[in-house]
Amino acid sequence: MSKDLIFSFLEAKTVDTDASENTIKSYKHDLIRYFDWITYCKVQILDVELSQIELYLVNLKDCGLSTASRARHLSAIKQFYRFAVEEGWTHTNPALQISSPGKSKKLPQSVTIEVIERLLDTAGEEAKNKSLRARNICLMTLLYATGMRVSEMMSLPIDAVKGNPKMVLVSGKGSKERLVPLSKLARSSIKIWIEERKILLKAAKTQTYTHNSKYLFPSNSKSGYLTRQWFFKKLKKWATLAGIDQNKVSPHVIRHAFATHLLANGADLRVIQTLLGHSDLGTTEIYTHVVDERLRDLVFNHHPLSNK
């Protein structure tokens, strides 16, 4: 019965969030291990007390798990009990008061504007024809210009950008919607791509890849649009062709660059929070550390007294 509750949580997590398959597998692994431990201790999962979860974390440490791994386990447990409270299975979250075991925040990777420009150029040059060139440039421009999650961008309906709008409605995690401004360059690249998209779709022969597709970036995949895995591989290819270390480039890194560059140029943190679709300002605040580091480097390397 207790294990069924875990699977109900995992199913809801899959449906309600943008969690990847690997994330769901991680939740499952951690929660099943937790379930096996409390079963061994002859405790029902909804009857667990704070002290017993603390003992479990000590057990994980004794088993040699790193601080980061123990923090991940605790996060899964906290989210399970929060879901249990929301579903009415229990009245309290026994893990609520437990602090994460010293997991330090990892600073987000970013890239320079020069790297973004090289990727944009290469995205166009790599294309085999005019239509694919328009698509590649639109993908790269839209990602950097809006800071959207790659899954949000790939599944964007074409109706959201028809009529050359200055704002686009984005459906984010948990089906939460937000408005994101479109720059002139982004709007221009979308306009060009929509025209070339018509040509590309008319030439397509497969039944699922027709001119009636409702997505901005259609494909004959099961979802009906280009997958984030496809774009991830494309971006790696563009990086290699541009002479950039592909390990330092990903759709998420471009999203980080969007936020970091905005903040470095004076954007308000709460505005960036809204644009990124973060529910918690604390998630956005980590970008201030990136900017702070760059400011320190600027002073240390360029101030007249830095070498004295």
C-alpha positions as CSV (number, residue, x, y, z in Angstrom):
1,M,0.0,0.0,0.0
2,S,2.8,2.4,0.9
3,K,4.6,1.7,-2.3
4,D,1.4,2.4,-4.2
5,L,1.5,5.9,-2.7
6,I,5.0,6.5,-4.0
7,F,3.9,5.4,-7.5
8,S,0.9,7.8,-7.3
9,F,3.3,10.6,-6.5
10,L,5.6,9.7,-9.4
11,E,2.7,9.6,-11.8
12,A,1.5,13.0,-10.7
13,K,5.1,14.4,-10.9
14,T,5.3,13.1,-14.5
15,V,2.0,14.7,-15.5
16,D,2.1,18.0,-13.6
17,T,5.7,19.1,-14.1
18,D,8.3,19.3,-16.8
19,A,10.5,16.7,-15.0
20,S,12.6,14.7,-17.4
21,E,12.6,10.9,-17.5
22,N,15.9,10.8,-15.7
23,T,14.5,13.0,-12.9
24,I,11.5,10.7,-12.4
25,K,13.9,7.7,-12.3
26,S,15.9,9.4,-9.7
27,Y,12.8,10.1,-7.6
28,K,11.8,6.5,-7.9
29,H,15.2,5.1,-6.9
30,D,15.5,7.4,-3.9
31,L,11.9,6.9,-2.6
32,I,12.0,3.1,-3.1
33,R,15.2,3.0,-1.1
34,Y,13.6,5.1,1.6
35,F,10.5,2.8,1.6
36,D,12.6,-0.3,2.0
37,W,14.4,1.3,5.0
38,I,11.3,2.3,6.9
39,T,9.7,-1.1,6.1
40,Y,12.7,-2.7,7.6
41,C,12.2,-0.5,10.7
42,K,8.5,-1.7,10.7
43,V,7.1,1.8,10.2
44,Q,4.3,2.8,7.8
45,I,5.3,5.6,5.4
46,L,2.6,8.0,6.5
47,D,3.4,7.3,10.2
48,V,7.0,8.3,10.0
49,E,8.3,11.0,12.4
50,L,11.0,13.6,11.9
51,S,13.5,11.8,14.1
52,Q,13.2,8.6,11.9
53,I,13.9,10.6,8.7
54,E,16.9,12.1,10.4
55,L,18.1,8.5,11.3
56,Y,17.6,7.6,7.6
57,L,19.9,10.4,6.5
58,V,22.5,9.3,9.0
59,N,22.2,5.8,7.6
60,L,22.8,7.2,4.1
61,K,25.9,9.0,5.4
62,D,27.2,5.8,7.0
63,C,26.7,4.0,3.6
64,G,29.1,6.5,2.1
65,L,26.7,8.7,0.1
66,S,28.0,12.2,-0.7
67,T,26.4,15.4,0.7
68,A,24.9,16.1,-2.7
69,S,23.3,12.6,-2.9
70,R,21.9,12.9,0.6
71,A,20.4,16.3,-0.2
72,R,18.8,14.8,-3.3
73,H,17.3,12.0,-1.2
74,L,15.9,14.5,1.3
75,S,14.4,16.6,-1.5
76,A,12.6,13.6,-2.9
77,I,11.2,12.7,0.6
78,K,10.1,16.3,1.3
79,Q,8.3,16.5,-2.1
80,F,6.6,13.2,-1.5
81,Y,5.2,14.3,1.9
82,R,4.2,17.7,0.6
83,F,2.2,15.8,-2.1
84,A,0.8,13.5,0.6
85,V,-0.5,16.5,2.5
86,E,-2.0,18.1,-0.6
87,E,-3.8,14.9,-1.4
88,G,-5.1,14.6,2.1
89,W,-3.3,11.3,2.9
90,T,-1.7,12.9,6.0
91,H,-2.0,16.2,7.9
92,T,1.7,16.9,8.4
93,N,5.0,16.8,6.5
94,P,7.5,15.2,8.9
95,A,10.4,16.3,6.7
96,L,9.5,19.9,6.7
97,Q,11.8,21.1,9.4
98,I,14.9,19.1,8.3
99,S,17.6,21.2,6.7
100,S,19.4,20.1,3.6
101,P,22.8,18.5,4.5
102,G,25.0,21.3,3.5
103,K,24.5,21.1,-0.2
104,S,26.1,24.2,-1.7
105,K,24.4,26.0,-4.6
106,K,26.0,25.3,-7.9
107,L,26.6,28.4,-9.9
108,P,24.9,28.3,-13.3
109,Q,27.1,28.0,-16.3
110,S,26.9,30.8,-18.8
111,V,28.6,31.9,-22.0
112,T,29.6,35.2,-23.4
113,I,27.8,37.2,-26.0
114,E,30.6,36.4,-28.5
115,V,29.8,32.7,-28.1
116,I,26.1,33.3,-28.6
117,E,26.9,35.2,-31.9
118,R,29.2,32.4,-33.1
119,L,26.4,29.9,-32.4
120,L,23.9,32.0,-34.3
121,D,26.2,32.3,-37.3
122,T,26.9,28.6,-37.3
123,A,23.3,27.6,-36.9
124,G,22.6,29.4,-40.2
125,E,25.7,28.1,-42.0
126,E,25.0,24.5,-41.1
127,A,21.6,24.4,-42.7
128,K,21.2,22.5,-46.0
129,N,18.7,24.9,-47.5
130,K,17.1,28.3,-47.1
131,S,14.1,26.9,-45.1
132,L,16.2,25.0,-42.6
133,R,18.5,28.0,-42.2
134,A,15.5,30.1,-41.2
135,R,14.4,27.4,-38.8
136,N,17.9,27.1,-37.1
137,I,18.3,30.9,-36.8
138,C,14.8,31.2,-35.3
139,L,15.4,28.4,-32.8
140,M,18.7,29.9,-31.6
141,T,17.5,33.5,-31.6
142,L,14.3,32.7,-29.8
143,L,16.0,30.7,-27.1
144,Y,18.5,33.4,-26.2
145,A,16.0,36.3,-26.7
146,T,13.4,34.9,-24.4
147,G,15.2,32.6,-21.9
148,M,12.5,30.0,-22.4
149,R,13.0,26.4,-21.2
150,V,13.8,24.4,-24.3
151,S,10.7,22.2,-23.8
152,E,8.6,25.4,-23.7
153,M,10.1,26.7,-27.0
154,M,9.9,23.4,-28.9
155,S,6.2,22.9,-28.0
156,L,5.2,26.5,-28.8
157,P,2.0,26.7,-30.8
158,I,2.3,28.7,-34.0
159,D,-0.9,30.7,-33.0
160,A,1.2,32.2,-30.1
161,V,3.4,34.1,-32.6
162,K,1.1,34.8,-35.5
163,G,0.5,38.5,-36.3
164,N,4.0,39.6,-35.3
165,P,3.2,40.0,-31.5
166,K,5.5,41.9,-29.2
167,M,4.7,39.4,-26.4
168,V,4.4,35.6,-26.5
169,L,2.3,33.6,-24.0
170,V,4.4,30.7,-22.7
171,S,3.0,27.6,-20.9
172,G,5.6,26.7,-18.3
173,K,6.0,24.1,-15.5
174,G,2.8,23.0,-13.9
175,S,0.9,24.6,-16.8
176,K,1.7,28.0,-15.4
177,E,1.4,30.7,-18.1
178,R,3.6,33.8,-18.4
179,L,4.1,36.6,-21.0
180,V,7.5,37.0,-22.4
181,P,8.6,40.0,-24.6
182,L,9.9,39.4,-28.1
183,S,12.8,41.5,-29.3
184,K,12.8,43.0,-32.8
185,L,15.4,40.4,-33.9
186,A,13.3,37.5,-32.5
187,R,10.2,38.8,-34.2
188,S,12.1,39.2,-37.5
189,S,13.5,35.6,-37.3
190,I,10.0,34.2,-36.4
191,K,8.4,36.1,-39.4
192,I,11.0,34.7,-41.8
193,W,10.7,31.2,-40.4
194,I,6.9,31.2,-40.7
195,E,7.1,31.9,-44.4
196,E,9.8,29.3,-44.9
197,R,7.9,26.9,-42.7
198,K,5.0,26.9,-45.2
199,I,7.4,25.9,-48.0
200,L,8.9,23.2,-45.9
201,L,5.6,21.7,-44.9
202,K,4.2,21.8,-48.4
203,A,7.1,19.7,-49.5
204,A,6.6,17.1,-46.7
205,K,5.0,13.9,-47.6
206,T,4.3,12.2,-44.3
207,Q,0.8,12.3,-42.9
208,T,1.7,13.7,-39.5
209,Y,4.0,16.4,-40.9
210,T,1.5,18.5,-42.8
211,H,0.8,22.2,-43.4
212,N,-1.9,21.9,-40.7
213,S,0.6,21.4,-37.9
214,K,-0.3,23.6,-34.9
215,Y,3.3,23.9,-33.7
216,L,5.9,26.6,-34.6
217,F,8.6,23.9,-35.0
218,P,6.7,20.9,-36.4
219,S,8.1,17.4,-37.0
220,N,6.9,13.9,-37.7
221,S,7.8,12.9,-34.1
222,K,5.2,11.4,-31.8
223,S,4.7,14.8,-30.1
224,G,4.2,16.6,-33.4
225,Y,7.1,19.0,-32.8
226,L,10.9,18.9,-32.8
227,T,12.1,17.3,-29.5
228,R,14.3,18.9,-27.0
229,Q,16.7,15.9,-27.5
230,W,16.9,16.8,-31.2
231,F,17.7,20.5,-30.4
232,F,20.3,19.4,-27.7
233,K,22.2,17.4,-30.3
234,K,21.9,20.2,-32.9
235,L,23.3,22.8,-30.4
236,K,26.3,20.5,-29.6
237,K,26.9,20.1,-33.4
238,W,26.8,23.9,-33.9
239,A,29.2,24.4,-31.0
240,T,31.7,21.9,-32.5
241,L,31.5,23.5,-35.9
242,A,32.0,27.0,-34.3
243,G,35.1,25.8,-32.5
244,I,33.4,25.9,-29.0
245,D,33.8,23.3,-26.4
246,Q,30.5,21.4,-26.7
247,N,30.6,20.4,-23.0
248,K,30.1,24.1,-22.1
249,V,27.0,24.5,-24.3
250,S,23.5,23.3,-23.8
251,P,19.9,24.8,-24.1
252,H,20.0,25.4,-20.3
253,V,23.3,27.2,-20.6
254,I,21.8,29.6,-23.2
255,R,18.9,30.2,-20.8
256,H,21.4,31.0,-18.0
257,A,23.2,33.4,-20.4
258,F,19.9,35.2,-21.1
259,A,19.4,35.8,-17.3
260,T,23.1,36.6,-16.6
261,H,23.4,39.1,-19.4
262,L,20.2,40.8,-18.5
263,L,21.3,41.2,-14.8
264,A,24.7,42.4,-15.8
265,N,23.1,45.1,-17.9
266,G,21.0,46.4,-15.0
267,A,17.7,44.4,-15.3
268,D,15.7,44.0,-12.1
269,L,15.9,40.6,-10.4
270,R,12.1,40.3,-10.1
271,V,11.7,41.0,-13.8
272,I,14.2,38.2,-14.6
273,Q,12.3,35.9,-12.2
274,T,9.1,36.6,-14.1
275,L,10.7,36.1,-17.5
276,L,12.3,32.8,-16.5
277,G,9.1,31.5,-14.9
278,H,10.7,30.9,-11.4
279,S,8.1,30.5,-8.7
280,D,10.7,31.4,-6.0
281,L,12.9,34.5,-6.2
282,G,15.6,32.5,-4.4
283,T,16.1,30.4,-7.5
284,T,16.8,33.6,-9.5
285,E,19.1,35.1,-6.9
286,I,21.8,32.6,-7.8
287,Y,22.5,34.7,-10.9
288,T,23.7,37.6,-8.7
289,H,26.7,35.4,-7.7
290,V,27.7,35.0,-11.3
291,V,27.6,38.8,-11.9
292,D,29.4,39.4,-8.5
293,E,32.2,37.1,-9.6
294,R,32.6,39.0,-12.9
295,L,32.6,42.3,-11.1
296,R,35.4,41.0,-8.8
297,D,37.4,39.8,-11.7
298,L,37.0,43.1,-13.4
299,V,38.3,45.0,-10.4
300,F,41.1,42.6,-9.7
301,N,42.3,42.5,-13.3
302,H,41.8,46.0,-14.5
303,H,42.0,48.4,-11.5
304,P,45.2,50.5,-11.5
305,L,46.2,49.2,-8.1
306,S,45.4,45.5,-8.8
307,N,49.0,44.7,-9.6
308,K,50.6,46.7,-6.8
